Amino acid sequence: MEREFSCDPAGIGEQGVMGKQTSLNRRGFLKGSTGAGLLICSSQVAFGYKANEKLNVACIGVGGQGVSNTRGVSGENVVAVCDVDEKRAAQMLKQYSGTKRYTDFRLMLSEMDKEIDAVVVCTPDHTHAVAAVGAMRQGKHVYCEKPLTRTVHEARMMRLTAAKHKVVTQMGNQGSASEGVRRATEWGAAGTVGPVKNAYLWVSDGSATMTRPKDTPAVPKNLDWDLWLGPASERPYHPSYLPFIWRGWRHFGSGSLGDMGCHTGNFLFRCLNLGELWEPGGSSKAKRIRIEGEATGVHAEGYPASTRVHFHIPARGDLPAVKLTVSSGEKMRPSADLLHGKQPGSFGSLLIGTKGSIYSSNPWNTSSEILSKDKGSIKEPPKTLPRGVGHHREWIEACKGKGETFSSFAIGGPLTELIQLTNIAGIVGEPFHYDTLTGEIPDHAGASALLHRPYRKGWTL
């Protein structure tokens, strides 16, 4: 059965505020906005927009989750839609029947370069990077679904390309717009529960054993299988690969950890300031992470039945070294003792401090709480982060120069690297070190080989 999660799990909604006009050229501004949306409008300053001026947006992948993402930008000018599956994309293709339509996003980006300001990418994991990087190199702002990429190397390329071309980006972990994520992040930043030396992130289950099919049924007429494969190596079409079930195949997806890790690990990554490890210089002297993994049901085609991986994170500025345990599967979850007697849910993020813990059992972190034996001693810090106007709306406004995105590729890239490193560690089952600055694993050839993979001819980053 196909499982799809809501694009707006918190019921946050979308509401828009447009900037005022100045003499700054619209197109020039759109190409000049920063990757994290750092150009902020004051009430007196505008960035080349009339009150009713809209972005020209192209949507790549408009079936399944792409329906929600296309709706999320429907208040703008959707100037092109691209999908390789006519049947799955039928709803949006009908709604935008008068819009330019493509099956190959490379052709779309080439032909419509001057007509597109921003791109939404909602394809299977294995084609995220080639679509998004291609768009960013043309100066397009990009919204891309989670996990940001299928491989560690691709995630690095997404972050670096966004920074180089100064485009506004947003990863599709939609809980980022919720009060739960932002409040928990404020608790962590303020040291509300004291120094954290142990943390846990877990998702519901691992993957079933995947056996590559031997029969070769005909490709459905509604599907362009060659374009669906994209950069992945050649293999015959089979309905065992799509839709949605591609997530469990290592060839295309990222397993249960890739599916939900960037949602459930959202505030944890921020509270621990793990992004510091990816910044040259900074306050973190050590930039290598020791990683130890174990798993059950490891097989060549898919992901393990259950996984538990320990990340030994060095100190980051004033924050102490921390042991982060990431897992999938019921038997790999932390014990109830660590949750002050609460039974761990199917999903969870837990930061254990000296004065208490920050915990979310919500897959998208849209709700969170402080656990402590003496809650009276916990002081609530002030609210310091801007509150969300909706995940898509926040990206759209940042593209127009108003505010910042909360889940830019500067955060989404390293978070995706962490999740994909969890997959690698579970598969190899042996310890190794990862250098966050070089993107290399210097002491384990098998793990290093899984950082990226060759692309088919005609597909490049």
C-alpha positions as CSV (number, residue, x, y, z in Angstrom):
1,M,0.0,0.0,0.0
2,E,1.3,3.4,-0.9
3,R,2.0,5.7,2.0
4,E,2.1,9.5,1.6
5,F,2.6,12.0,4.3
6,S,0.9,15.4,4.3
7,C,3.0,18.2,3.0
8,D,1.5,20.4,5.8
9,P,1.4,18.1,8.8
10,A,0.9,20.8,11.4
11,G,-2.0,22.4,9.5
12,I,0.2,25.5,9.4
13,G,-1.4,27.0,6.2
14,E,-0.1,29.6,3.8
15,Q,-0.5,33.3,3.9
16,G,1.4,35.8,1.8
17,V,2.9,39.2,2.2
18,M,4.4,41.0,-0.9
19,G,7.1,43.5,-0.8
20,K,6.9,47.0,-2.3
21,Q,8.6,48.2,-5.5
22,T,12.0,49.9,-5.8
23,S,14.1,50.5,-8.9
24,L,16.0,47.3,-8.4
25,N,15.5,45.1,-11.4
26,R,13.2,42.1,-10.6
27,R,15.2,39.6,-12.6
28,G,18.5,40.8,-11.2
29,F,17.3,40.6,-7.7
30,L,15.9,37.1,-8.2
31,K,19.4,35.9,-9.4
32,G,21.2,37.8,-6.6
33,S,19.3,36.6,-3.5
34,T,21.4,34.6,-1.0
35,G,21.2,30.8,-0.5
36,A,19.8,31.1,3.0
37,G,17.5,33.9,2.1
38,L,19.6,36.4,4.0
39,L,18.4,39.6,2.3
40,I,15.7,40.9,4.7
41,C,13.2,43.6,3.8
42,S,12.4,46.2,6.4
43,S,9.0,47.9,6.2
44,Q,10.7,50.8,4.4
45,V,12.7,48.8,1.8
46,A,11.5,46.8,-1.2
47,F,13.2,44.5,-3.6
48,G,11.8,45.1,-7.1
49,Y,8.3,43.8,-6.6
50,K,4.9,45.3,-7.0
51,A,2.3,44.1,-4.5
52,N,0.8,41.7,-7.0
53,E,4.0,40.6,-8.8
54,K,4.6,36.8,-8.8
55,L,7.4,34.3,-9.3
56,N,7.6,32.2,-12.4
57,V,7.8,28.7,-11.0
58,A,8.5,25.4,-12.8
59,C,7.5,22.1,-11.0
60,I,9.4,18.9,-11.5
61,G,7.5,15.8,-10.3
62,V,3.8,16.7,-9.9
63,G,2.3,13.4,-8.9
64,G,2.1,12.0,-5.3
65,Q,3.8,14.4,-2.9
66,G,4.3,16.7,-5.9
67,V,0.6,17.4,-5.8
68,S,1.0,19.1,-2.4
69,N,4.1,20.9,-3.4
70,T,2.6,22.2,-6.6
71,R,-0.4,23.4,-4.6
72,G,2.0,25.1,-2.2
73,V,3.2,27.4,-5.0
74,S,-0.1,27.7,-6.8
75,G,-0.4,31.4,-5.8
76,E,2.6,32.2,-8.1
77,N,2.8,31.8,-11.9
78,V,3.3,28.1,-12.5
79,V,4.9,28.4,-16.0
80,A,5.9,24.7,-16.6
81,V,5.2,21.3,-15.2
82,C,7.4,18.2,-15.8
83,D,6.7,14.6,-15.0
84,V,7.6,11.2,-16.6
85,D,4.3,9.5,-15.5
86,E,1.2,10.8,-17.2
87,K,-1.1,8.6,-15.0
88,R,0.4,9.6,-11.7
89,A,0.7,13.2,-12.6
90,A,-2.8,13.4,-14.2
91,Q,-4.4,15.6,-11.5
92,M,-1.8,18.4,-11.9
93,L,-1.5,18.0,-15.7
94,K,-5.2,18.5,-16.0
95,Q,-5.2,21.5,-13.6
96,Y,-2.3,23.1,-15.6
97,S,-3.4,21.9,-19.0
98,G,-2.6,25.3,-20.5
99,T,0.9,25.4,-19.0
100,K,4.0,24.2,-20.9
101,R,4.5,20.5,-20.2
102,Y,7.7,18.4,-20.3
103,T,8.9,14.9,-19.4
104,D,12.7,15.8,-19.4
105,F,13.6,18.6,-17.0
106,R,16.9,19.1,-18.7
107,L,15.1,20.2,-21.8
108,M,12.7,22.3,-19.8
109,L,15.6,24.2,-18.1
110,S,17.3,24.7,-21.4
111,E,14.3,25.9,-23.4
112,M,12.8,28.0,-20.6
113,D,15.9,29.4,-18.9
114,K,14.8,33.1,-19.3
115,E,11.2,32.3,-18.3
116,I,11.8,30.6,-15.0
117,D,12.7,32.2,-11.6
118,A,12.3,29.2,-9.3
119,V,12.0,25.4,-9.4
120,V,10.2,22.9,-7.2
121,V,11.8,19.4,-7.3
122,C,9.7,16.5,-6.1
123,T,11.1,13.5,-7.9
124,P,12.3,10.2,-6.4
125,D,15.5,10.7,-4.3
126,H,17.9,9.5,-7.0
127,T,17.0,12.4,-9.4
128,H,16.8,15.2,-6.8
129,A,20.4,16.4,-7.2
130,V,20.7,16.4,-11.0
131,A,17.5,18.4,-11.3
132,A,18.2,20.9,-8.5
133,V,21.9,21.5,-9.2
134,G,21.1,22.0,-12.9
135,A,18.5,24.6,-11.9
136,M,20.7,26.4,-9.4
137,R,23.5,26.7,-11.9
138,Q,21.1,28.7,-14.0
139,G,20.4,31.0,-11.1
140,K,17.1,29.5,-10.2
141,H,15.9,29.4,-6.6
142,V,15.0,25.8,-5.5
143,Y,12.6,24.0,-3.2
144,C,13.5,20.3,-3.0
145,E,11.9,17.5,-1.2
146,K,13.6,15.6,1.6
147,P,15.9,13.8,1.8
148,L,17.8,16.4,-0.2
149,T,19.7,13.7,-2.1
150,R,20.3,10.0,-2.5
151,T,24.0,10.2,-1.7
152,V,26.3,12.0,0.7
153,H,28.3,13.6,-2.2
154,E,25.2,14.9,-3.9
155,A,24.1,16.6,-0.6
156,R,27.4,18.4,-0.4
157,M,27.1,19.5,-4.1
158,M,23.6,20.9,-3.4
159,R,24.9,23.0,-0.4
160,L,28.0,24.2,-2.2
161,T,26.1,25.0,-5.5
162,A,23.4,27.0,-3.6
163,A,26.1,29.1,-1.9
164,K,28.1,29.6,-5.1
165,H,25.1,30.8,-7.1
166,K,23.5,32.8,-4.2
167,V,20.1,31.3,-4.7
168,V,17.3,30.9,-2.1
169,T,16.7,27.3,-1.1
170,Q,14.3,25.2,1.1
171,M,14.3,21.5,1.8
172,G,10.9,19.9,2.1
173,N,10.9,19.0,5.8
174,Q,7.6,20.9,6.3
175,G,7.6,20.7,10.1
176,S,10.2,23.4,10.0
177,A,7.4,26.0,9.8
178,S,5.8,24.6,13.0
179,E,5.8,26.0,16.5
180,G,7.1,22.7,17.8
181,V,10.3,22.8,15.8
182,R,11.0,26.4,16.4
183,R,10.3,26.3,20.1
184,A,12.4,23.2,20.7
185,T,15.2,24.9,18.8
186,E,14.9,27.9,21.1
187,W,15.1,25.6,24.2
188,G,18.2,24.0,22.8
189,A,19.9,27.3,21.9
190,A,19.2,28.7,25.3
191,G,20.7,25.7,27.1
192,T,17.3,25.2,28.9
193,V,18.0,21.5,29.9
194,G,21.8,22.1,30.4
195,P,24.7,20.6,28.4
196,V,23.7,17.7,26.2
197,K,26.1,14.7,26.0
198,N,23.7,12.1,24.7
199,A,21.0,12.3,22.0
200,Y,18.8,9.9,20.2
201,L,16.9,9.9,16.8
202,W,14.8,7.0,15.7
203,V,12.3,6.2,13.0
204,S,9.6,3.5,12.9
205,D,11.0,0.6,11.0
206,G,13.7,-0.6,8.7
207,S,13.2,-2.1,5.2
208,A,11.9,-5.4,4.0
209,T,14.3,-7.7,2.1
210,M,14.3,-6.6,-1.5
211,T,14.9,-9.2,-4.3
212,R,15.5,-7.9,-7.8
213,P,12.8,-9.2,-10.1
214,K,13.7,-11.5,-12.9
215,D,10.7,-11.0,-15.2
216,T,10.6,-8.0,-17.5
217,P,7.1,-6.8,-18.1
218,A,6.3,-4.2,-20.7
219,V,6.7,-0.5,-19.7
220,P,3.3,1.1,-19.3
221,K,2.5,3.6,-22.1
222,N,2.0,6.4,-19.5
223,L,5.6,6.1,-18.2
224,D,8.9,7.2,-19.7
225,W,11.1,4.6,-17.9
226,D,14.4,5.9,-19.3
227,L,13.8,9.3,-17.9
228,W,12.4,7.9,-14.6
229,L,15.8,6.0,-14.2
230,G,17.6,9.3,-14.8
231,P,21.2,9.0,-13.5
232,A,20.7,5.5,-12.0
233,S,22.4,2.6,-13.8
234,E,20.3,0.7,-16.3
235,R,17.8,-1.9,-15.3
236,P,14.6,-3.2,-16.8
237,Y,11.2,-1.7,-15.8
238,H,9.3,-3.5,-13.1
239,P,6.2,-2.4,-11.1
240,S,8.1,-3.5,-7.9
241,Y,10.1,-0.2,-8.2
242,L,7.3,2.4,-8.4
243,P,5.4,4.3,-7.2
244,F,6.6,5.0,-3.7
245,I,8.2,1.6,-3.1
246,W,11.3,2.9,-4.8
247,R,12.1,4.3,-1.3
248,G,13.1,0.8,-0.1
249,W,15.4,0.1,-3.1
250,R,19.0,1.2,-2.6
251,H,19.2,1.9,-6.3
252,F,16.6,4.7,-6.1
253,G,15.7,5.6,-2.5
254,S,17.1,6.0,1.0
255,G,15.1,3.6,3.1
256,S,13.0,4.5,6.1
257,L,15.8,6.6,7.6
258,G,16.0,8.7,4.4
259,D,12.2,8.9,4.2
260,M,11.7,10.4,7.7
261,G,15.1,11.2,9.2
262,C,15.2,14.8,7.9
263,H,11.8,15.3,9.4
264,T,12.3,13.6,12.8
265,G,15.9,14.8,13.3
266,N,15.1,18.4,12.4
267,F,15.2,20.2,15.8
268,L,17.9,17.8,17.1
269,F,20.3,18.8,14.4
270,R,19.7,22.5,15.2
271,C,19.9,22.2,19.0
272,L,23.2,20.4,18.8
273,N,24.5,23.0,16.3
274,L,25.8,20.1,14.2
275,G,26.0,22.4,11.1
276,E,29.1,24.0,12.8
277,L,31.1,20.9,11.8
278,W,30.6,21.7,8.1
279,E,31.9,25.3,8.4
280,P,35.6,25.9,7.7
281,G,37.2,27.5,10.7
282,G,34.5,28.3,13.2
283,S,34.5,27.4,16.9
284,S,34.8,23.6,16.3
285,K,38.5,22.5,16.2
286,A,37.8,18.9,15.3
287,K,35.9,18.2,12.1
288,R,36.0,14.4,12.0
289,I,33.1,12.2,13.3
290,R,33.7,8.7,14.5
291,I,30.8,6.5,13.3
292,E,30.0,3.0,14.5
293,G,27.1,1.0,13.0
294,E,25.2,-2.2,13.4
295,A,22.3,-3.7,11.6
296,T,20.2,-6.7,11.0
297,G,18.9,-8.0,7.7
298,V,21.6,-6.4,5.6
299,H,21.2,-7.2,1.9
300,A,22.5,-5.9,-1.4
301,E,19.3,-4.5,-3.0
302,G,17.7,-2.6,-0.2
303,Y,18.3,-1.3,3.4
304,P,18.7,-3.3,6.6
305,A,15.7,-4.5,8.6
306,S,16.9,-2.5,11.6
307,T,19.8,-0.2,12.1
308,R,21.6,1.5,15.1
309,V,24.5,3.9,14.5
310,H,26.5,5.9,17.0
311,F,28.0,9.2,16.0
312,H,30.7,10.5,18.3
313,I,30.4,14.2,17.7
314,P,33.3,16.5,18.7
315,A,32.7,19.7,20.8
316,R,31.3,22.6,18.9
317,G,32.3,25.9,20.6
318,D,30.8,25.9,24.1
319,L,28.8,22.7,23.4
320,P,30.4,19.5,24.7
321,A,31.1,16.4,22.7
322,V,28.0,14.4,22.2
323,K,27.1,10.8,21.4
324,L,24.3,10.7,18.9
325,T,22.5,7.4,18.3
326,V,20.4,7.1,15.2
327,S,18.2,4.0,14.6
328,S,15.4,2.3,12.8
329,G,13.4,-0.6,14.0
330,E,11.5,-1.2,17.2
331,K,14.3,-3.2,19.0
332,M,16.8,-0.4,18.3
333,R,14.9,2.3,20.1
334,P,16.1,3.9,23.4
335,S,14.6,2.5,26.6
336,A,11.8,4.0,28.6
337,D,14.2,4.9,31.4
338,L,15.7,7.6,29.2
339,L,12.2,9.0,28.6
340,H,11.3,9.4,32.3
341,G,9.1,6.3,32.1
342,K,7.4,7.2,28.8
343,Q,7.3,4.4,26.2
344,P,9.2,5.4,23.1
345,G,6.9,6.1,20.2
346,S,7.5,4.9,16.6
347,F,9.4,8.1,15.9
348,G,11.4,10.3,18.2
349,S,14.1,12.9,18.9
350,L,15.6,13.1,22.4
351,L,18.2,15.4,23.8
352,I,19.4,14.4,27.3
353,G,20.8,17.4,29.3
354,T,22.0,17.7,32.8
355,K,18.8,19.3,34.0
356,G,16.2,17.6,31.8
357,S,15.5,16.4,28.3
358,I,13.9,17.8,25.1
359,Y,11.7,15.2,23.4
360,S,9.4,15.0,20.4
361,S,7.5,11.8,19.5
362,N,6.0,13.5,16.4
363,P,7.5,12.4,13.1
364,W,7.7,16.0,11.9
365,N,8.7,17.5,15.3
366,T,5.5,19.6,15.2
367,S,5.1,19.1,18.9
368,S,7.8,18.8,21.5
369,E,8.1,18.9,25.3
370,I,10.6,19.2,28.2
371,L,11.0,16.1,30.4
372,S,12.4,16.8,33.9
373,K,12.1,15.5,37.4
374,D,11.9,19.1,38.6
375,K,10.1,21.1,35.9
376,G,9.8,24.0,38.3
377,S,13.5,24.6,38.0
378,I,13.3,24.9,34.2
379,K,13.1,28.5,33.0
380,E,11.4,29.1,29.7
381,P,13.6,31.2,27.4
382,P,12.1,34.0,25.3
383,K,11.0,33.4,21.8
384,T,13.7,34.6,19.5
385,L,13.0,32.9,16.1
386,P,10.5,34.3,13.6
387,R,7.3,32.2,13.4
388,G,6.4,30.4,10.2
389,V,4.0,31.7,7.6
390,G,4.0,28.2,5.9
391,H,6.9,26.3,4.5
392,H,6.3,27.1,0.8
393,R,5.2,30.7,1.5
394,E,8.4,31.3,3.5
395,W,10.5,30.1,0.5
396,I,8.5,32.3,-1.9
397,E,8.9,35.4,0.3
398,A,12.6,34.8,0.7
399,C,12.9,34.5,-3.1
400,K,11.4,38.0,-3.2
401,G,13.8,39.3,-0.6
402,K,11.5,39.1,2.5
403,G,13.1,37.2,5.4
404,E,15.0,33.9,5.4
405,T,14.2,30.3,4.8
406,F,14.5,28.1,7.9
407,S,15.5,24.9,6.1
408,S,17.9,26.2,3.4
409,F,20.4,23.8,1.8
410,A,23.0,25.1,4.2
411,I,21.2,23.1,6.9
412,G,19.4,20.5,4.7
413,G,22.7,19.5,3.1
414,P,24.6,18.5,6.2
415,L,21.4,17.0,7.8
416,T,21.0,14.8,4.7
417,E,24.7,13.8,4.8
418,L,24.2,12.7,8.4
419,I,21.2,10.6,7.5
420,Q,22.9,9.0,4.5
421,L,26.0,8.3,6.6
422,T,23.6,6.4,9.0
423,N,22.6,4.2,6.0
424,I,26.2,3.6,5.1
425,A,27.3,2.7,8.6
426,G,24.4,0.2,9.0
427,I,25.4,-1.4,5.7
428,V,29.1,-1.8,6.3
429,G,28.8,-2.6,10.1
430,E,32.3,-1.5,10.9
431,P,33.6,1.8,12.4
432,F,35.0,4.6,10.3
433,H,35.6,8.3,10.4
434,Y,34.0,11.0,8.3
435,D,35.7,14.3,7.6
436,T,32.9,16.9,7.3
437,L,35.1,19.5,5.5
438,T,36.4,17.2,2.8
439,G,33.5,14.8,2.6
440,E,35.8,11.9,2.8
441,I,36.0,8.6,4.7
442,P,39.8,8.1,5.0
443,D,39.9,4.8,6.8
444,H,37.3,2.4,5.3
445,A,37.3,1.8,1.6
446,G,34.0,0.0,1.6
447,A,32.2,2.9,3.3
448,S,34.0,5.4,1.1
449,A,32.7,3.7,-2.0
450,L,29.1,4.3,-0.9
451,L,29.5,8.1,-0.6
452,H,28.5,8.4,-4.3
453,R,28.1,6.3,-7.4
454,P,28.6,6.7,-11.2
455,Y,25.9,8.2,-13.3
456,R,24.6,6.9,-16.6
457,K,25.8,8.6,-19.7
458,G,24.0,11.9,-20.3
459,W,23.5,12.7,-16.6
460,T,25.9,14.9,-14.6
461,L,26.0,17.1,-11.6
